[in-house]
Amino acid sequence: MLRVVETFSGIGSQVQALKNAGLNHSVVATVEWEIGALYAYDIIHGGPQNLEMYRHHTRDSIVEHLSQYNLSSDGKSEISIRGLKAMSMSQLKAILHSIERNNNLVDINTVTAANLPDTDVLTYSFPCQDLSVSGHWHNNTGGINRDANNRSTLIWQIERILIDLKESKKELPSFLLMENVNNILSHKHIDNFNEWQKFLESLGYVNQLYTLDSRNFGIPQSRVRTYLISVLAEDSDKKEKVNQFFFENNLQNVNLTEDKIAPISKFLRLDYSQEKYRNEAIESTPMYTPSRKKIYENNTILATDHQAYDGIFAKTVTTKQDRHPNSGLIEYDKVILTDKNKHYRNLTPRECFLLMGFDEEQYELLLTNNLNINKGRKILPPSKLIKLAGNSIVVPVLEEIFKQIDGINSRILNNH
C-alpha cells in the first residue's frame, strides 16, 4: 500500500488519480490552509459531513480550537480571529470536520518530522502565482528564489521538512511528486529550479522531469504543466534501474493524436432544457459591455447554442473565466437564455471541474453539501468553484504518473 501525504492538496486531484488508477493507497495526511479547498476536498473524497459530532462545541470553544491553525479564506493571507467569529456555527463545524477527517496539518510552515506520518509518496503542487507569466503583471518577479518571500517559495518548506526527516532519523519518502507551471523551466527561474533538483539528488533521489499536455491524456484542454518525479534510490544499481525504467516508459513520448482526445461536447452542458444546466449557464453569462465584446472577439468559441465544435480544445482552465484570455466561450444564436444584451457565456464551474478530470457525480455531491451560511451565502460560490478547478491538476495525467510510481515501487524498490 502506498502511504500518501498531499501537501498543497487543493481539491485532491492526486488522491482522485490514485482511485481512478485502482492503486492500493492510503492518504495519511493532507496539508491545505485555504478553507474552500479543504472543505471541497472533504466532501469530494469523504462524502457528507457529520456535524452532529461537534454539538458539544460553543462558538467560543470552536473558534478557539480553529485559531490554533493558520487558516486562510483566500489562499493569500491568514484569517483573523474576527474573521472566524463572523462565520456561522455550521461553517465553523464544517471546517473543523474537514481538518480532522483528513488529518489536515493545514500550514506547510508548521509541518515537521514529528507531526508528519510515515509516508511513501509526498506530493507538493506549491503555489504557482509567482512563477506564472501572469504573475509578472502583478510584480511577482521573485519566482522560487529562496529569499523572495512569496507564495511560490513555499517549495523550500519541502526542503526544510526533508532535512528535518533526515536529521530525525526518520525515513524519507520513497517518492516525491511536484506539479507546477512550465514557466519554472524558463531562463528566469531555471537556476533556482536546478538548485532544487540538486538538493534532491544530494539526498539520494533520482529525478525525472516531464512537461506534459493534458490533451495527450484524453482531455480536450490545452493545459501544459511540468512534473518532477523523484525516486529515492540510494545505491547505484537501483539508480540505474530507475533511470532505465523512465527511459523505456517516458511519458514525454506520448503522441498527441486527435482520436485519443475526448470530444469537447462530452464536457460541455448545452442541454438548457435541464433546469440546473440552464441556471448555471445564465449565471455564467455576462452583460455584453465593450470590454466583454473584446473578450468575445478574442477568445475561442467552443460551441454555439446546443452545438459543440468537436475538434476544438479549451484553453487552460484558470482561476477566473470572465476575462481575457479565458478557457473558451459558448456563444448564443437562437437559444434565448437572457436579454438581447448578452451574446455569450463563459464555462460554468461544472464544466471546469469536468475539464480537470473530475466526475459529474462528484460535482453534484459538492453542490448538494455546499452549506448555506450567513444570509444564504454558500461556502463555495461559483467564483470559488472555478478558482478551485483552475488551481487543480488534470486527473488523467496524474493517473499515468502514479502508475509509473507504482511500477517502480513494486518492481525496483520491491515495496508492497
Residue pairs with C-beta under 8 A, 6 or more apart in sequence:
1 24
1 25
1 26
2 18
2 23
2 24
2 25
2 26
2 120
2 121
2 405
2 406
2 409
3 25
3 26
3 28
3 117
3 118
3 119
3 120
3 121
4 14
4 15
4 18
4 25
4 26
4 27
4 28
4 119
4 120
4 121
4 122
4 123
5 27
5 28
5 29
5 30
5 31
5 116
5 117
5 119
5 121
5 122
5 123
5 173
6 12
6 14
6 15
6 27
6 29
6 30
6 31
6 32
6 123
7 30
7 31
7 108
7 111
7 122
7 123
7 124
7 125
7 126
7 158
8 31
8 32
8 108
8 123
8 124
8 125
8 126
8 127
8 154
9 30
9 31
9 32
9 37
9 38
9 41
9 102
9 104
9 123
10 32
10 37
10 41
10 125
10 388
10 391
10 392
10 393
11 37
11 40
11 41
11 44
11 358
11 388
11 389
11 392
12 30
12 41
12 44
12 45
13 356
13 357
13 358
13 392
13 393
13 394
13 395
13 398
14 123
14 125
14 177
14 393
14 398
14 402
15 25
15 27
15 45
16 44
16 45
16 357
16 358
16 362
16 395
16 398
17 357
17 395
17 396
17 397
17 398
17 399
17 401
17 402
18 25
18 402
20 395
20 396
20 399
21 399
21 402
21 403
21 406
23 402
23 403
23 406
25 121
27 45
27 102
28 103
28 117
28 118
28 119
29 102
29 103
29 104
29 105
29 116
29 117
29 119
30 38
30 41
30 102
30 103
30 104
30 105
31 104
31 105
31 106
31 107
31 108
31 111
32 38
32 41
32 104
32 106
33 69
33 70
33 71
33 72
33 75
33 78
33 106
33 107
33 108
34 72
34 73
34 74
34 75
35 71
35 72
35 73
35 79
35 95
35 379
36 73
36 379
36 380
36 384
36 387
36 388
37 75
37 388
37 391
38 95
38 98
38 99
38 102
38 104
38 106
39 94
39 95
39 98
39 379
39 380
40 366
40 380
40 385
40 388
41 98
41 102
42 49
42 94
42 97
42 98
42 101
42 102
43 49
43 365
43 366
43 369
43 370
44 358
44 362
44 365
44 366
45 102
46 101
46 102
47 365
48 368
48 369
49 93
49 94
49 97
49 98
49 101
49 369
50 97
51 90
51 93
51 94
51 97
53 97
54 62
54 93
54 96
54 97
57 65
57 89
57 92
57 93
57 96
59 85
59 89
59 92
62 89
62 92
62 93
62 96
63 81
63 84
63 85
63 92
65 96
66 84
66 92
66 95
66 96
67 81
67 84
69 99
69 106
69 107
70 78
70 106
70 107
70 109
70 110
71 78
71 79
71 84
71 95
71 106
72 78
72 79
73 79
73 83
75 127
75 391
76 151
84 92
86 374
87 95
87 373
87 374
88 373
88 374
90 371
90 372
90 373
91 371
91 373
91 379
94 371
94 379
98 104
99 106
103 117
105 111
105 115
105 116
108 154
108 157
108 158
109 154
109 157
111 157
111 161
112 161
112 164
113 161
113 164
113 165
113 167
113 168
113 170
114 168
116 161
116 165
118 170
118 171
119 173
120 173
120 174
120 175
120 409
120 415
121 173
121 174
121 175
121 176
121 177
121 405
122 158
122 173
122 175
122 176
122 177
123 176
123 177
123 178
123 179
124 155
124 158
124 176
124 177
124 178
125 178
125 179
125 180
125 393
126 151
126 152
126 154
126 155
126 158
126 178
126 180
127 151
127 152
127 154
128 135
128 152
128 180
128 181
129 135
129 138
129 140
129 150
129 151
129 152
130 140
130 141
130 142
130 143
130 144
130 148
130 150
130 151
130 152
130 153
131 143
131 144
131 152
131 180
131 181
131 183
131 184
131 189
132 181
132 183
133 181
133 183
135 141
140 150
140 152
142 148
142 149
142 150
142 152
142 153
143 152
143 184
143 188
143 189
143 192
144 152
144 153
144 155
144 156
144 184
144 189
144 192
144 193
144 196
145 153
145 192
146 153
146 156
146 192
147 153
155 178
155 196
158 176
159 196
159 199
162 172
162 203
165 171
165 172
166 172
166 203
172 203
172 204
172 232
173 232
174 231
174 232
174 409
174 413
174 415
175 229
175 230
175 231
175 232
175 405
175 408
175 409
176 200
176 205
176 228
176 229
176 230
177 227
177 228
177 229
177 230
177 401
177 405
178 226
178 227
178 228
178 230
179 225
179 226
179 227
179 393
179 398
180 225
180 226
181 225
181 226
182 211
182 224
182 225
182 226
183 189
184 190
184 193
184 226
185 193
185 211
185 226
197 207
197 209
197 228
200 207
200 230
201 207
203 232
204 232
204 233
204 234
205 230
205 231
205 232
205 233
206 230
206 231
206 233
206 239
206 242
206 243
207 228
207 229
207 230
208 228
208 229
208 230
208 231
208 246
209 226
209 227
209 228
210 226
210 227
210 228
210 229
210 251
210 252
210 401
211 224
211 225
211 226
211 227
211 252
212 224
212 225
212 226
212 227
212 251
212 252
212 254
212 397
213 222
213 223
213 224
213 256
214 221
214 222
214 223
214 224
214 225
214 394
214 396
214 397
215 221
215 222
215 223
215 256
215 261
215 313
216 254
216 255
216 256
216 260
217 254
217 394
217 396
217 397
217 399
217 400
218 260
218 261
218 262
218 396
219 261
219 262
219 355
219 356
219 357
219 394
219 396
219 397
220 261
220 262
220 263
220 264
220 266
220 267
220 312
220 313
220 314
220 355
221 313
221 314
221 315
221 316
221 317
221 327
221 355
221 356
221 394
222 313
222 314
222 315
222 316
223 316
223 317
223 394
224 316
225 393
225 394
225 397
227 397
227 401
229 246
229 401
229 404
229 405
231 242
231 405
231 408
231 413
232 413
233 239
233 241
233 242
233 412
233 413
238 412
238 413
241 412
242 408
242 412
245 404
245 407
245 408
245 411
245 412
246 404
249 404
249 407
251 400
251 401
251 404
254 400
258 311
261 313
263 308
263 310
263 311
264 302
264 303
264 308
264 309
264 310
264 311
264 312
264 313
264 314
265 303
265 308
265 310
266 354
267 314
267 351
267 354
267 355
268 302
268 303
268 308
268 330
268 351
269 277
269 280
269 281
269 348
269 350
269 351
270 277
270 303
270 305
270 306
270 307
270 308
270 330
271 277
271 306
272 278
272 281
272 306
272 335
272 337
277 348
277 350
278 337
280 348
280 349
280 350
280 382
281 330
281 337
281 345
281 348
282 337
282 338
282 345
283 348
283 382
284 321
284 345
284 346
284 347
284 348
284 382
285 332
285 337
285 338
285 342
285 344
285 345
285 346
286 292
286 322
286 342
286 345
286 346
287 341
287 342
288 296
288 341
288 342
288 343
288 344
292 322
292 343
293 343
294 324
295 322
295 323
295 324
295 326
295 329
296 329
296 331
296 343
296 344
298 324
298 325
299 315
299 324
299 325
299 326
299 328
299 329
300 312
300 313
300 314
300 315
300 327
300 328
300 329
301 309
301 312
301 328
301 329
301 330
301 331
301 344
302 308
302 309
302 312
302 314
302 328
302 329
302 330
302 347
303 309
303 330
303 331
304 330
304 331
304 332
304 333
305 331
305 332
305 333
305 334
305 335
306 335
312 328
314 327
314 328
314 347
314 355
315 325
315 326
315 327
315 328
316 327
317 327
317 347
317 352
317 355
317 356
317 389
317 390
318 326
318 327
318 390
319 386
319 387
319 390
319 391
320 326
320 383
320 386
320 387
320 390
321 327
321 346
321 347
321 352
321 386
322 346
326 346
326 347
327 346
327 347
327 352
327 355
328 347
329 344
329 345
329 346
330 344
330 345
330 346
330 347
331 343
331 344
332 342
332 343
332 344
332 345
337 345
347 355
347 386
348 382
349 363
349 382
349 385
349 386
349 389
350 360
350 363
352 385
352 386
352 389
352 390
353 360
353 362
353 363
353 385
353 389
354 360
354 363
355 389
356 389
356 392
356 393
356 394
356 395
357 394
357 395
357 396
357 397
358 392
358 395
366 380
366 385
370 378
370 379
370 380
371 378
371 379
372 378
373 379
380 388
409 415
410 416
